[in-house]
Amino acid sequence: MVTATNQISHIVHLPQEKRTSTLADSGAERIRTLVSLSQAGDTDAFGEIIALFEKRLLHFVLRMTRQVQDAEDITQETFVKAWKNLQRFRSEHAFSTWLFTIARRTALNHLRAAKPTQELEEHVDPVCETAADHSEQREQVESIWNVAKRLKPAQYEALWLRYGEGFNIVETATIMRTNAIRVRVLLHRARKRMAELLVKKEFQTGEFI
């Protein structure tokens, strides 16, 4: 039996989604090269950037909008904004952080426009999707993220950026437009709440999922 305690220990190292093209595969140096070429007007280089990040951004935005068409439109708009503002990007920062920040801001603007009378955080009821290699691992990851859907939106977002996307604390804070201390608080509260939810699930079923 996989206990809730074991699952909580595991959540600190939640498996990241497997991606066809990742920063690890392409190399940070390759990303810097592509960005430099794009800043010089090379559209082919920017096309490579789109290929590297499109799936990740789409999944991230989809968790915020819950609408595939909206997520696709926002992802496309994100790349358009990135292309128009490439000269503002500074190489001392991670390009992925900059890009995800644009995507998040664009998605939040969309949500504000769609439902201006509601509190922003109430919009974000993220969709859980995973792409693990093996069925057992896939089920485990899906189980964890399905439980995580019950977290407060900001807690879920911090958890996903940190463990789903692999951003560090500072990068997560930058994307969420907050500070590292708040991110740490959100992650602490998220893990604590996850522990409570997983214990409850284990008590109800006799095992975790």
TILUM-211961 format. One record per residue (C-alpha): residue in one letter; x, y, z. Coordinates in steps of 0.5 Angstrom, whole numbers, padded with zeros to 4 digits, always signed. Example, Ala and Ser with C-alpha at 12.3 -4.5 7.8 and 13.67 -1.06 7.14 Angstrom:
BEGIN
A+0025-0009+0016 S+0027-0002+0014 
END
This chain:
BEGIN
M+0000+0000+0000 V+0002+0007-0002 T+0001+0011+0004 A-0001+0019+0004 T+0006+0020+0008 N+0010+0017+0003 Q+0006+0021-0002 I+0008+0027+0001 S+0015+0026+0002 H+0014+0024-0006 I+0011+0031-0008 V+0017+0035-0006 H+0020+0031-0012 L+0014+0031-0017 P+0016+0028-0024 Q+0016+0033-0029 E+0012+0032-0035 K+0016+0029-0041 R+0017+0034-0047 T+0019+0033-0054 S+0024+0039-0053 T+0026+0042-0047 L+0031+0046-0044 A+0035+0041-0042 D+0035+0037-0048 S+0037+0043-0053 G+0042+0047-0048 A+0041+0053-0045 E+0047+0056-0049 R+0042+0054-0055 I+0037+0058-0052 R+0041+0064-0052 T+0044+0063-0059 L+0036+0063-0061 V+0034+0069-0057 S+0040+0073-0060 L+0039+0071-0067 S+0031+0073-0066 Q+0033+0079-0063 A+0037+0081-0070 G+0031+0079-0074 D+0032+0072-0075 T+0025+0069-0076 D+0027+0062-0077 A+0031+0062-0070 F+0024+0065-0067 G+0021+0059-0070 E+0025+0054-0066 I+0024+0058-0060 I+0016+0057-0061 A+0017+0049-0062 L+0021+0049-0056 F+0016+0052-0051 E+0009+0052-0055 K+0007+0045-0051 R+0009+0048-0045 L+0006+0054-0045 L+0000+0051-0048 H-0001+0047-0042 F+0001+0052-0037 V-0005+0057-0040 L-0010+0051-0040 R-0009+0050-0033 M-0011+0057-0032 T-0017+0058-0037 R-0020+0051-0038 Q-0022+0053-0045 V-0017+0049-0050 Q-0019+0055-0056 D-0018+0060-0051 A-0011+0057-0049 E-0009+0056-0056 D-0011+0064-0057 I-0007+0066-0051 T-0001+0062-0053 Q-0001+0065-0060 E-0001+0072-0057 T+0004+0070-0052 F+0009+0069-0058 V+0007+0075-0061 K+0008+0079-0055 A+0015+0076-0054 W+0017+0077-0061 K+0015+0085-0061 N+0018+0086-0054 L+0025+0081-0055 Q+0029+0088-0055 R+0027+0089-0048 F+0029+0082-0046 R+0036+0082-0042 S+0040+0076-0042 E+0042+0076-0035 H+0035+0073-0034 A+0032+0066-0036 F+0028+0067-0042 S+0023+0061-0040 T+0022+0065-0034 W+0021+0072-0038 L+0016+0068-0043 F+0012+0065-0038 T+0011+0071-0034 I+0008+0074-0041 A+0004+0068-0042 R+0001+0069-0035 R+0000+0076-0035 T-0004+0075-0042 A-0008+0069-0039 L-0010+0074-0033 N-0012+0079-0037 H-0016+0075-0041 L-0020+0072-0035 R-0021+0079-0032 A-0024+0081-0039 A-0028+0075-0039 K-0031+0076-0032 P-0029+0083-0029 T-0034+0082-0023 Q-0031+0076-0020 E-0024+0076-0016 L-0019+0074-0020 E-0016+0068-0016 E-0023+0065-0017 H-0022+0064-0024 V-0017+0059-0024 D-0019+0052-0023 P-0014+0048-0027 V-0014+0042-0031 C-0010+0037-0029 E-0006+0033-0035 T+0001+0029-0035 A+0005+0025-0040 A+0009+0020-0036 D+0012+0015-0039 H+0010+0009-0036 S+0003+0007-0034 E+0004+0006-0026 Q+0008+0013-0026 R+0003+0016-0030 E-0003+0014-0025 Q+0001+0016-0019 V+0003+0023-0022 E-0005+0024-0024 S-0007+0022-0017 I-0003+0027-0014 W-0005+0033-0019 N-0012+0031-0019 V-0012+0032-0011 A-0008+0038-0012 K-0014+0041-0016 R-0017+0042-0009 L-0012+0047-0007 K-0013+0055-0007 P-0011+0057-0014 A-0005+0061-0012 Q-0002+0055-0008 Y-0003+0050-0014 E+0000+0055-0019 A+0006+0056-0015 L+0006+0048-0014 W+0006+0047-0021 L+0011+0052-0023 R+0016+0049-0018 Y+0015+0042-0019 G+0011+0041-0025 E+0015+0046-0030 G+0022+0046-0025 F+0023+0053-0024 N+0026+0055-0018 I+0024+0059-0012 V+0026+0066-0015 E+0024+0064-0022 T+0017+0062-0020 A+0016+0068-0016 T+0018+0072-0022 I+0013+0069-0026 M+0008+0070-0021 R+0010+0077-0020 T+0011+0076-0013 N+0017+0075-0008 A+0021+0069-0006 I+0018+0069+0001 R+0011+0069-0001 V+0012+0063-0006 R+0016+0059+0000 V+0009+0060+0004 L+0005+0058-0002 L+0009+0052-0003 H+0009+0050+0005 R+0001+0051+0005 A+0000+0047-0001 R+0004+0041+0002 K+0001+0042+0009 R-0006+0042+0005 M-0004+0036+0001 A-0002+0032+0007 E-0009+0033+0010 L-0012+0031+0003 L-0008+0025+0002 V-0009+0023+0009 K-0017+0024+0008 K-0017+0020+0002 E-0013+0014+0005 F-0017+0014+0010 Q-0023+0013+0006 T-0020+0008+0001 G-0015+0004+0005 E-0010+0006+0000 F-0008+0012-0004 I-0012+0012-0010 
END
